């Protein structure tokens, strides 16, 4: 290496090393530019339209009427007072509407799949297609919200749950269509394909607020933020333990704040995604980016996950001041494989408190050992001020490829008090470790006897 090359390497490494402190100003800049929705003064109470909170009456027509009235009045607030409101079919948003579910109120959806037809344009595990409507669906809307202290129940534990064992044919068909660039209008699923709908999906939307509600019993992913931006999710809680019940899935999403959330999920708490394989790489102009996750309580499978569907790229993610409220399999999980391509970069995690996990911090380029030809680029990942009481498997795992190494990983002030396997670090370069303790801390060396 010549002197100029050596100088460049030293400068680059120095620049990387200096970035190890959590960039609070960058995270705050994202939060400050997110716009909260604003609504007209018009209000409509669902009961005054004829709805009955008796847990039996089908109130679908009254929610549809409330949305139509708001559209006529250029927006407003739909009030759902105390009671259990059965809804046999989806609620489709219009712009400038706040769906306010008051304390003691519950919207309980039917679990008859035919109620969620006709199909709508949506996404399923990273591939765009037509499928059953999400139970609450907003498409190309702006200034929308779901607020209040009430509950949304997706009734996902019976018929929808049974779909899991039968979904493989539809899932593989969707992936083949993705890989073969089948036109979107030909990607029809729905009846006969057993692909469960999301509970709530905001698709191509802007200026979104989801605040203080409780989410229970989703058929599939709970809150899917698809191709949307300027989003605030705060103060919500979960008890949703069915298959694939991710809590929040930002996908091709931009400028997102997730804060003060109490998770209790049958899958990932937050799973940041950005499309799958060929289709995702074709959308590289719209990565998932500028996402702030703070002051959350994690409980479920994994705390914060990036991937595995991330082919358009994920960047500028800030996780701070979070802790576990129960079991997690993994605390932070960055996962991709050689089918994906794309990149994951500029990820910052600070002040994370974990209790017992299987693995504390896990970064892998070889998720499920799948794929070839499209290895992802993972770089610039910063972990600081993290404690974990026990890792039943591994404390820290970093797995790249020999020809595509993971680069620039900083671990600062990390303490994992107990781990079966302390550290697995392969095919990575520029891994900087400062004050990292796995197992019992060493003290002064013992004297010779």
C-alpha positions, 0 to 999 in steps of 0.5 A: 500500500502506498503512503496516500492509500495508507493515509486515506485508510487512517483518516477513514478509520479515524472518522469512523471511530469518532462517530461512536457517540449516539448522534442525538442531533440527527435523530431530533432533526428527523423527529422535528420535521415529522408533521402531525395530522390536522383535522377539521372540527367536524365530528360524527359519533358512530352510535348516532348513525345507528351503530350498536356496541353490543358485540353482536350487531354488524356495524360495517355499514355505519363505519362506512357511512361515517367515512363518507360523511367525513369525506363530504365534510373534507375530514373530521373525527369519527368517535367510537364510544364505550362498547364492543363494535363488531365489524364484518369487513374492513374499514377503509380510510379517507384523508383528513380523518381521526378514528378516535376509539374511546376508553372502554371501546373495542372494534372487533373484526370478523374472521370470515375471509370473504368479508375482506373481499374484493381484493385490494393492492397491498404487499405480502412479505415484501412483494406487491400484489392483490390480496384480502384487504387489511382490516383497517386500510388507508391508501393514498391518504394524508392527515389520518390518525387512529387515537384514543384509549380503546382496543382494536381486536383482529380476531386472528386466533381461529380461522386466520391462524389456520391459514398459516399451515396452508400458505406456502403455495401462495407465498412461493407463487408470490416470490416467483412473480417477484423474481420474474417481474410479473405485471402487478395486475396479474398478481391476484391472490385472495381466496384459495391462497391462504395469505393472511391480511395485516390488521392495519396498513397505511399505504402511500400515506403521509402525516400519520398518527397512531396514539394510545390505542391497544392492538390485540389478536392480529391475523398477520402483521399488526401495523404495516407502514408501507410506502408512507412518510411522516409517521408518529406511533406513540403510547400504544400497547399490544397483546397479539400472539398469533403467527407472524404478529410483528408489532410495527413494520415500516417498509419503504417508509420515511421519517418515522417516530416510534416511542413509548410503546409497550410491545407483547407480540408473537413475533418481532416488535419492530421489523424494518423492511424495504421490499424483497429481492428483484422487486425491492432492488428495483425500488432502491430510490425509496429505501426505508430511512430516517426511523427513530425508536425510543423509550419502548418496552420490548416483549416477544420474539425480537426487539428491533429487526432490520430485514430480512426483506430489505432489498431497497435498502435501510439507512439512518435508524436510531434506537435509544432508551429501550428495555425488555419487559419480558422474554426476547429471543434476540435484542437487535437482529440485523438479517439479510441473505444473498437473495436480497442485495441492497444495503443496511447502513448508519444504524445507531443503538444506544442505552438498551437494557435486556434481561434474558435473551437467546442472542443479544446482538446479532448481525448476519448476511446469511439468514437461513443460508439462502440465496446467491448472487445478491449479497447485501452491504452492511456497514456503519453500525454503532452499539453503545451503552448496552446491558444484558443479564443473560444470553442463553446462546451468543452474546454478539454475532457478526457473520459476513461473507469472505467476498462481502465483509460487514464493515465498520461495527462499533461496540462501546460500553457493552456488558453481557453478564452471562453468555453460553458463547461470548463472541462470534465474529467472521468476515467482518472488518473494522470492528471496534470494541471499547469497554466490552465485557461478556461474562464475569469481568476480569480484575487484577491477575492472580499472583503466582503460587 
